[in-house]
Amino acid sequence: MAGEPHAAVWLDIPGSCQLRATFTGDMDVHVMIGQPTDELNILIARPALARLVEIAIELLAVPVPDNPETELPGLTDAPGQHRPPR
């Protein structure tokens, strides 16, 4: 399926997890999560990574609430979607 991910996963990445990344020959990004002997590999196209980083920056700007039951925002981005600048 063009434009769709090739797998669906739920992954819990702790703050202490090893993260590595390299470029592929066509400038996509190969991300390795975990120890080399037992790691998850993700291949992500450069434009998709740029969108993911933008979403992450926006989410990291949200203050951590004192009440853990506070509803927090979620963001969605699609190719070609233009959100107003922060």
C-alpha positions in Angstrom: 0.0 0.0 0.0 1.6 3.2 -1.1 1.7 5.9 1.6 0.8 3.4 4.4 3.2 2.0 7.1 4.2 -1.6 6.5 3.6 -2.7 10.1 1.6 -1.8 13.1 3.3 -1.9 16.5 2.9 -0.7 20.0 6.3 0.0 21.6 7.1 1.3 25.1 10.5 3.1 25.0 11.8 3.9 28.5 14.0 7.0 29.0 17.0 4.9 29.5 16.7 3.1 26.2 19.5 3.2 23.7 18.6 5.1 20.5 20.8 5.2 17.3 20.1 6.5 13.8 21.9 6.5 10.5 21.1 7.6 6.9 20.4 5.1 4.2 21.9 5.5 0.7 18.7 7.3 -0.4 18.7 9.7 2.6 15.9 8.0 4.5 16.6 7.5 8.2 17.3 4.1 9.8 16.5 4.3 13.6 17.6 1.5 15.9 16.0 1.3 19.3 17.4 -0.9 22.1 20.6 -2.9 22.3 22.3 -4.2 19.1 21.6 -7.8 20.1 17.9 -7.2 20.6 16.9 -4.0 18.8 13.9 -2.7 16.9 14.7 -1.2 13.5 12.6 1.5 11.8 13.1 2.9 8.3 11.5 6.3 8.0 11.4 8.6 5.0 13.0 11.9 5.6 9.8 14.0 5.1 7.9 11.7 7.5 10.6 12.1 10.1 10.5 15.9 9.7 6.7 15.8 10.4 7.2 13.5 13.3 9.8 15.8 14.8 7.4 18.8 14.4 4.6 16.9 16.2 7.1 15.9 19.0 8.3 19.5 19.5 4.7 20.6 19.9 3.8 17.9 22.3 7.0 18.4 24.4 6.0 22.1 24.7 2.8 21.1 26.7 3.5 21.5 30.4 3.2 18.3 32.5 0.0 18.7 34.6 -0.1 18.2 38.3 -3.2 16.1 38.0 -2.4 12.8 36.0 -6.1 12.6 34.9 -5.9 15.9 33.0 -6.8 15.4 29.4 -3.9 16.3 27.2 -3.9 17.4 23.6 -3.1 15.0 20.7 -1.9 16.0 17.2 -2.3 14.6 13.8 -0.4 15.4 10.7 -0.8 14.1 7.1 1.4 14.7 4.1 0.6 18.1 2.6 -1.4 19.2 5.7 -0.4 22.7 6.8 -0.8 23.6 10.4 -0.5 27.2 11.5 3.0 28.0 12.9 3.5 27.9 16.6 
